[in-house]
Amino acid sequence: MNGINPSSVHDFPLVTAETSDAVRVLDVHHWTDRLFSFSVERPPSFRFRSGEFVMIGL
């Protein structure tokens, strides 16, 4: 570790598992040691249209 507290680097709070935006990971597939794909639950309130993107934090 570099001794920096991650929450002090940003002006916004870090997402935790208790955050309402957190979702459960259903499946992870490792294609190579550096490439993977995963599936997550989609809450009914989350709508996604063609051309949109979602930013995730891992």
N, CA, C and O atoms as a DFTB+ gen file, in Angstrom:
232 C
 N C O
     1  1       0.833      -1.187       0.000
     2  2       0.000       0.000       0.000
     3  2       0.875       1.246       0.000
     4  3       2.030       1.206       0.423
     5  1       0.320       2.336      -0.473
     6  2       1.064       3.581      -0.548
     7  2       0.805       4.508       0.632
     8  3       1.340       5.616       0.666
     9  1       0.007       4.087       1.588
    10  2      -0.261       4.894       2.765
    11  2      -1.307       5.975       2.566
    12  3      -1.584       6.733       3.495
    13  1      -1.896       6.067       1.378
    14  2      -2.925       7.069       1.097
    15  2      -4.285       6.470       1.405
    16  3      -4.589       5.356       0.979
    17  1      -5.089       7.195       2.134
    18  2      -6.450       6.769       2.419
    19  2      -7.293       7.056       1.178
    20  3      -7.441       8.221       0.808
    21  1      -7.858       6.023       0.515
    22  2      -8.607       6.245      -0.738
    23  2      -9.754       7.234      -0.595
    24  3     -10.052       7.961      -1.542
    25  1     -10.399       7.281       0.554
    26  2     -11.527       8.198       0.704
    27  2     -11.075       9.650       0.765
    28  3     -11.886      10.550       0.546
    29  1      -9.794       9.904       1.058
    30  2      -9.314      11.282       1.108
    31  2      -8.880      11.792      -0.266
    32  3      -8.636      12.989      -0.424
    33  1      -8.779      10.911      -1.258
    34  2      -8.336      11.288      -2.595
    35  2      -9.479      11.896      -3.393
    36  3      -9.241      12.734      -4.263
    37  1     -10.715      11.494      -3.116
    38  2     -11.878      11.921      -3.889
    39  2     -12.761      12.855      -3.068
    40  3     -12.732      12.840      -1.838
    41  1     -13.540      13.659      -3.768
    42  2     -14.501      14.536      -3.109
    43  2     -15.846      13.855      -2.900
    44  3     -16.775      14.477      -2.385
    45  1     -15.968      12.603      -3.285
    46  2     -17.222      11.886      -3.163
    47  2     -16.992      10.617      -2.348
    48  3     -15.873      10.106      -2.318
    49  1     -18.027      10.096      -1.686
    50  2     -17.853       8.884      -0.875
    51  2     -17.648       7.654      -1.749
    52  3     -18.185       7.569      -2.853
    53  1     -16.876       6.717      -1.254
    54  2     -16.674       5.459      -1.961
    55  2     -17.920       4.597      -1.828
    56  3     -18.618       4.666      -0.816
    57  1     -18.202       3.791      -2.834
    58  2     -19.359       2.901      -2.813
    59  2     -19.026       1.693      -1.962
    60  3     -17.953       1.106      -2.099
    61  1     -19.933       1.326      -1.093
    62  2     -19.773       0.134      -0.268
    63  2     -20.893      -0.839      -0.602
    64  3     -21.823      -0.496      -1.332
    65  1     -20.806      -2.038      -0.076
    66  2     -21.832      -3.050      -0.342
    67  2     -23.193      -2.617       0.194
    68  3     -24.225      -3.105      -0.267
    69  1     -23.203      -1.709       1.158
    70  2     -24.462      -1.238       1.725
    71  2     -25.107      -0.143       0.875
    72  3     -26.258       0.223       1.113
    73  1     -24.386       0.378      -0.101
    74  2     -24.917       1.429      -0.960
    75  2     -26.054       0.874      -1.813
    76  3     -25.985      -0.260      -2.288
    77  1     -27.094       1.673      -2.005
    78  2     -28.258       1.185      -2.758
    79  2     -27.925       0.859      -4.207
    80  3     -28.670       0.118      -4.849
    81  1     -26.821       1.394      -4.746
    82  2     -26.431       1.107      -6.121
    83  2     -25.662      -0.205      -6.263
    84  3     -25.407      -0.649      -7.382
    85  1     -25.295      -0.819      -5.165
    86  2     -24.533      -2.064      -5.217
    87  2     -25.432      -3.197      -5.714
    88  3     -26.597      -3.285      -5.327
    89  1     -24.889      -4.060      -6.569
    90  2     -25.622      -5.219      -7.072
    91  2     -24.783      -6.469      -6.869
    92  3     -23.569      -6.390      -6.684
    93  1     -25.430      -7.609      -6.905
    94  2     -24.746      -8.879      -6.694
    95  2     -24.183      -9.404      -8.013
    96  3     -24.867      -9.386      -9.037
    97  1     -22.941      -9.869      -7.983
    98  2     -22.308     -10.487      -9.150
    99  2     -22.799     -11.927      -9.233
   100  3     -22.691     -12.681      -8.265
   101  1     -23.339     -12.309     -10.391
   102  2     -23.897     -13.646     -10.572
   103  2     -22.902     -14.624     -11.176
   104  3     -22.927     -15.811     -10.852
   105  1     -22.018     -14.134     -12.059
   106  2     -21.093     -15.025     -12.754
   107  2     -19.862     -14.238     -13.194
   108  3     -19.964     -13.071     -13.573
   109  1     -18.697     -14.887     -13.141
   110  2     -17.452     -14.298     -13.644
   111  2     -16.789     -15.330     -14.538
   112  3     -16.646     -16.490     -14.152
   113  1     -16.382     -14.911     -15.739
   114  2     -15.671     -15.803     -16.665
   115  2     -14.325     -15.169     -17.006
   116  3     -14.276     -14.067     -17.553
   117  1     -13.231     -15.867     -16.682
   118  2     -11.885     -15.381     -16.997
   119  2     -11.477     -15.931     -18.358
   120  3     -11.279     -17.136     -18.513
   121  1     -11.351     -15.038     -19.350
   122  2     -10.940     -15.425     -20.694
   123  2      -9.428     -15.587     -20.753
   124  3      -8.929     -16.548     -21.339
   125  1      -8.701     -14.660     -20.155
   126  2      -7.243     -14.719     -20.022
   127  2      -6.921     -14.186     -18.629
   128  3      -7.827     -13.893     -17.849
   129  1      -5.631     -14.061     -18.316
   130  2      -5.273     -13.531     -17.001
   131  2      -5.557     -12.030     -16.877
   132  3      -5.533     -11.496     -15.768
   133  1      -5.826     -11.342     -17.992
   134  2      -6.099      -9.905     -17.954
   135  2      -7.469      -9.524     -18.507
   136  3      -7.828      -8.346     -18.488
   137  1      -8.239     -10.490     -18.997
   138  2      -9.546     -10.207     -19.592
   139  2     -10.601     -11.095     -18.954
   140  3     -10.440     -12.314     -18.880
   141  1     -11.679     -10.478     -18.494
   142  2     -12.766     -11.248     -17.913
   143  2     -14.095     -10.584     -18.241
   144  3     -14.148      -9.405     -18.591
   145  1     -15.157     -11.354     -18.122
   146  2     -16.507     -10.811     -18.257
   147  2     -17.306     -11.258     -17.044
   148  3     -16.962     -12.239     -16.383
   149  1     -18.364     -10.535     -16.763
   150  2     -19.172     -10.893     -15.603
   151  2     -20.623     -10.512     -15.834
   152  3     -20.935      -9.661     -16.667
   153  1     -21.504     -11.158     -15.081
   154  2     -22.943     -10.882     -15.116
   155  2     -23.365     -10.437     -13.728
   156  3     -22.879     -10.955     -12.723
   157  1     -24.273      -9.473     -13.683
   158  2     -24.780      -8.973     -12.408
   159  2     -26.297      -8.931     -12.436
   160  3     -26.917      -8.983     -13.498
   161  1     -26.887      -8.835     -11.241
   162  2     -28.330      -8.635     -11.152
   163  2     -28.679      -7.271     -11.730
   164  3     -27.884      -6.335     -11.636
   165  1     -29.851      -7.151     -12.322
   166  2     -30.323      -5.850     -12.784
   167  2     -31.590      -5.507     -12.022
   168  3     -32.610      -6.181     -12.167
   169  1     -31.528      -4.462     -11.211
   170  2     -32.742      -4.040     -10.510
   171  2     -33.807      -3.615     -11.523
   172  3     -33.462      -3.053     -12.563
   173  1     -35.077      -3.864     -11.251
   174  2     -36.144      -3.481     -12.184
   175  2     -36.139      -1.991     -12.517
   176  3     -36.591      -1.598     -13.592
   177  1     -35.634      -1.163     -11.610
   178  2     -35.624       0.280     -11.856
   179  2     -34.503       0.717     -12.793
   180  3     -34.494       1.862     -13.244
   181  1     -33.554      -0.176     -13.096
   182  2     -32.431       0.175     -13.963
   183  2     -32.778      -0.162     -15.401
   184  3     -32.859      -1.333     -15.772
   185  1     -32.981       0.873     -16.211
   186  2     -33.314       0.687     -17.623
   187  2     -32.103       1.073     -18.452
   188  3     -31.427       2.055     -18.144
   189  1     -31.822       0.314     -19.500
   190  2     -30.655       0.529     -20.343
   191  2     -31.101       0.506     -21.791
   192  3     -31.760      -0.436     -22.230
   193  1     -30.737       1.557     -22.542
   194  2     -31.093       1.635     -23.953
   195  2     -29.847       1.534     -24.814
   196  3     -28.749       1.854     -24.359
   197  1     -30.006       1.094     -26.043
   198  2     -28.898       0.988     -26.984
   199  2     -28.174       2.327     -27.102
   200  3     -28.805       3.374     -27.248
   201  1     -26.851       2.281     -27.037
   202  2     -26.044       3.490     -27.137
   203  2     -25.658       4.091     -25.803
   204  3     -24.784       4.956     -25.750
   205  1     -26.282       3.658     -24.731
   206  2     -25.928       4.155     -23.406
   207  2     -24.794       3.313     -22.831
   208  3     -24.549       2.195     -23.284
   209  1     -24.115       3.850     -21.844
   210  2     -23.085       3.080     -21.163
   211  2     -23.217       3.286     -19.662
   212  3     -23.854       4.232     -19.198
   213  1     -22.611       2.395     -18.931
   214  2     -22.638       2.446     -17.476
   215  2     -21.211       2.371     -16.977
   216  3     -20.433       1.535     -17.436
   217  1     -20.867       3.227     -16.052
   218  2     -19.543       3.178     -15.441
   219  2     -19.637       2.321     -14.179
   220  3     -20.556       2.483     -13.375
   221  1     -18.694       1.424     -14.018
   222  2     -18.705       0.553     -12.847
   223  2     -17.424       0.744     -12.055
   224  3     -16.407       1.189     -12.587
   225  1     -17.487       0.409     -10.814
   226  2     -16.305       0.403      -9.959
   227  2     -16.111      -1.000      -9.418
   228  3     -17.042      -1.601      -8.880
   229  1     -14.930      -1.508      -9.557
   230  2     -14.646      -2.862      -9.079
   231  2     -13.750      -2.806      -7.873
   232  3     -13.394      -3.846      -7.319
